[in-house]
Amino acid sequence: MARHGGRGWNSKVLGAALGVTLLAAGASVWTAQADAVGGTSPKANTSATPGSAVKPVAVTIVHASDKGARGVNITIDDGPDPVWTPQVLDVLREFGVKATFCMVGTQAQAHPDLVKQVVAAGHRLCDHSVSHDTTMDKKSETYQSQQILDAERMITQASGGVRPMYYRAPGGAFTPYSRKLAASRGMRPLGWNVDSKDFERPGSDAIVATVERELAGGPTVLFHDAGGDRSQTVEALRRILPWLKEQGYSFGFPVR
């Protein structure tokens, strides 16, 4: 899995994220949930929908689509962003496509209206850590817990109580510990098969060509709706989604 470094917002959100660790109940949450990884699953009232008990899921990194062999999972990382997320939502709505939005905790906290729009449109939420630290796999378990659990809380609060169903490590920086912790919270670790390279802004033609060329390798496709100018991503999605339909693909969600 490719690691995406040098994100425009990363240094800004990292500073904000350090303050998150001192929020009320933050430290106690990390300790309680980190302990739960080694024993029984947490009993907090948490899941992908309000009012349901948390149900631990598999710790393996998922790529498969719930639509089967001709399914495609559209995944959107790093938002929400007030400029680009609404445009991505418009394109998805135009073509009747549901996607999985892997949100950075500080971004969700800053834009709760957008998180609610994503949920209201029928898309799924994914925990993408507090500050998008692509070196998380080199950090302590306490730090990993903070990044995953604080982001879970921030996204859930921003959504109005709908919890993320997946956890995607920034840059694919999973560890056995982070996968087990996320799974104990009902968040299936989520990988990708096709990196559209849209973050590099190579042009919409190149983004489309990458997806068309690499889709045979697996159904989960990675795009971004934050971290800079995402106009190429919006244009590429506008072209890719109808093409996928023409090729007989259907759009689904990663298997839980």
C-alpha positions, 0 to 999 in steps of 0.5 A, a space after each residue: 500500500 502506498 504511503 501518502 506524505 506531504 499533505 497540505 493540511 497535515 501539519 495544521 491538523 497535527 497541532 490541533 490533534 495534540 490538543 485533542 488528547 487533553 479533551 475531557 475523558 480522552 485519556 481515560 477512553 484510551 486506557 479503557 479501550 486499550 485494555 479491552 483489546 487484550 481482554 473482552 470487547 468494550 461494552 459501550 453503546 456504539 455501532 454504525 447506527 445510533 442506539 445499537 450495541 457495538 459488535 466486534 468485527 474481523 481484524 483482517 484488512 478487508 478489500 472485497 465488495 459486498 456486491 461480489 465479483 463485479 462490485 466496486 467500492 468507492 472510498 474517499 479519504 481525508 475529508 470532509 472539506 467544505 469546498 470539495 466534499 459537497 462537489 464529490 457528493 453531487 457527483 455521487 448523487 448524480 450517478 446514484 453511487 454510494 461510497 465510504 468516506 474515510 474521515 480525519 477526526 479534526 476535519 469531521 470536528 470542524 465540519 459536522 454539517 458535512 459529516 451529517 450530509 454524508 450520512 444523510 445521503 446513505 454513505 458510510 463512515 470510516 475512521 481515518 485517525 485524528 491527524 493522518 500520521 502516516 508513521 503511526 505504525 512506528 509509534 506507541 500503542 498509547 499513541 495509536 489508541 489516541 489516534 483511533 479512538 479520539 477520531 472515532 469519538 469526533 466523527 461520531 459526535 459530528 455525525 449526530 451519533 452514527 459511528 464509523 464502520 471501518 478504520 483505514 490507517 493513514 498511508 496503510 500504516 496498520 499494526 496488529 494492535 491497531 487492527 485489533 483495537 479498531 475491530 474491537 470497536 466494530 470498525 473493520 480495517 479497510 485497505 484498498 486495491 486501486 490507488 487512483 493517484 489523485 492526490 498527486 494531481 496528475 490530471 483527470 485523464 491520468 486518474 481515469 487511466 489508472 483506475 481503468 488499468 488497475 481495477 482488475 486487481 481488486 474492487 476497492 478504489 482510493 480517492 481523496 476529497 481534501 488535502 488540496 485542490 481536488 478538482 481533478 478528482 471530481 472530474 475523474 469521478 464524473 467520468 469513471 462512475 458512468 464508465 464503470 456502470 457501462 462495464 457492468 460493475 455495481 457499486 457496493 461497500 467493503 464487506 464487514 
